[in-house]
Amino acid sequence: MKLTKITQTGRTSTIEVSDDLFTTKPSAKLVAQAVRVILTNQRKARAKTKTRAQVVRTKAKWYRQKGTGNARHGSKNAPLFVGGGVAHGPTGKESYRLGLSKKQRKLALRSALTLSKDALIVSDLPLTLRKTKDAAKFIKLLTPEKDQARVLLVVGHDEIKTKLAFRNLPNVLIETPEKLNTYQVAIAEKICFASDAVKKLAERLKV
């Protein structure tokens, strides 16, 4: 398949990329499932309640066992009373992790790339790019029709110094082809690959 390649001066051409990046039958349902799994796996168990044994309160019997006409109670730590412990509440140790098979993850990422193929572009970031203002000009070149568009840059590890120029720009995410996931592709409005990143991603998604 051919993708548009753009230079730093705005000149465009085409480049042939591997068909392993795409699928002939993209599955929007699988993309949605992969996004759900990725977001859910970021969830941490923060809620926690105290049991009746953990409540700091007197353990003394509330009133005598017989003769009051009321029900029998031991202490006010019971979940029945306001301020008492909570029965079967969250402990802070819950796991909300979901899973996808390796085959599903590959197909979901390929489906996301296929559904977003109109937003894909190839451009090699110059190693001389060091300043944020130069990075902002490059992003503006990618998205001339919209300000503050969500841009995903997929580059290799060798361009770490170039990445520093983009880190202060809002709505710009930089990722390596080894760690690229379906959610990042799904939310991006423009996706820019470096030439070597395209090859590495194609090797990763090879069927």
N, C-alpha and C positions, 0 to 999 in steps of 0.2 A: 504494500500500500504506500501511497505517496502522501507526505505531509509538507506543509509550508515551512520553509526555512528563512529566517530573517536575520540580517546582519545588524551591526550596531548603528549603521547609518540609515537603516530603514529599507534597504534593498531586499527584495524577496526572490526566492527561487523554490524549487521543490527538491525533496530528498526521499529516497526509497527506504522504507523501514520494514522490519520483519512482520510478517502476518501473524507471528506468535503473540503479538501485542493485542490482537483483536480476536473476536469470535464472530462467526457468521450468524449466530442466533443469540444475541444478548438477552440476559434474563434480568428484568427490572426487579422482580421479586427476590432473586438471589442477592442483588445489590442492596436492597432494603434490609434483607436478613443479615448481611455482612455488616452493614452500618449499625444495626441494632446490637449485634454481638460486640463490635468494637466499643461502642458507647457504654454498654452495660458492663464490660470488663474494666472500665475506668472507675466504676462506682465503688466507693469504700463504705464499709459499715461504720457509720458514725453514731447512730442512735443507740442508746443504752439506758436501761432502767434498772432499778434496784429491786431485789426480791425482799420478802418479809424478813429474811435473815440479815440483810444489809442495811435496812432502815435504822437510822440512829434514833431510837425512841425507847422509852421504858418497856421492859418485858413483863412488868407486873400485871397481874390479872386485873382486868378493868373493874369488875364488880363481883360480888360473891356468886357462887354457883347457883344457889337455890333461894327461893323466897322473893325474888324481885318481879317475877312474872314475865321477864324478858328471856330472850334466847340465851343459850350458854355461849360465852365468849372467853377466850384466854387473854389475848392482848390486842391492842389497837394496831399492831403491825400487820394484821391480816389484810389481804387485798380488798376485803369487803368495806373497809373504812377509808375515808379521805385522809391522805397522808401516809397510808400504809404502803406495803410493798405491791409490786405489780406481778401478777401471775402470767407466765408464758410471754413476757415482754422481750424486746431485742436485747442481746447481750453484747453487741459490738464485735462479735466474732463471726457473723454471718458471711457467707460467700455467695456472691451474685454472678459468678463467672459462667459464661456460656461458651460454646465451642463450635468450630467449623472444621471440617476435614481439610486436609491440604489441597485436595482436588477442588473443593468448593471455594476455598480462598483464592486459588488461581483463577477459576472461572469467574468469580465475582469481580476481581480486579480487571480481568480482560473485558467483562461486560461493561463495567464502569467506563473504561477507556473507549470502548466502542460507542457507547451512548454519548460520550463527550468528545467524539472525534472532531467535531467542528471547532472545539475550543483548543485543540492541540496545536502546538507550534514548536519548532526546533530552532535553537539559537545557542551558539557557544558563548559563554560569558568570558569576556577578555580578562586575562590575568592581571592587567593593569588597572582594573576596576577596583578602587579602594575606598572612594568617598560615597557617603550616603546620597549626596545631591546627584552624582552620576548614576547611582542605582535607581533613583527616582525617575530620572530621564529615561532609563531603559524600561522601567515599568510603564511609564506613560507611552512609550513606543509600542508596547504590547497591547495596551488597552486605551487607544486614543479616544474611543467613543464613550468611556465611562470613567469617572474618578472613583478612587477607593474601591476598585473591583478586587475581588478575592483572587489572588494570583498564586499559583503553585509552581515553584522552581524545583526541578529534579536535576541535581548535579552530583558529581562524584566527590569522593573524599579529598581529592587533590586540590579542589577549589575552595578549601576552607577559608583562606584569606579573603577571597572574593565574597564569601557568604557574610562576612562581617559588615560589608557595606549595606546589606539588606536588612539586618536584624532590627533596626529602628523604624523600619517602614511598616505602617499599619496594614493589615490584611494581606501580608506577604508571608508565605510559608516556604521554607527551604527543606527539602528532604532528599535522601539518597535513594537510588533505585532498589537497594537491598531492603529498605524499611518502608517503602511506599505502600500505603494501604488504600482500600476501597473508599473509606470515608473521606480521606483527603482529596481523592479524585472527584468524588460526588459533589462536594461543596465548592470546588474551585470553578471560577468563571473563565479563567484562562490558565492553561497548563503549558509551561515552557520546559522542554527537555534539552539538556546538553547532548551533543552527538554521542559521546561515550556512554552517557546514562541510558540512551535508547538501546544501545547494544547490550548493556548489562541487564536491563529490565527484560529484554527479549530472551536472554539466556535463562533468567529466573522463571519466566512464564512459559518456557518451551514445553510443548506437550509431546 
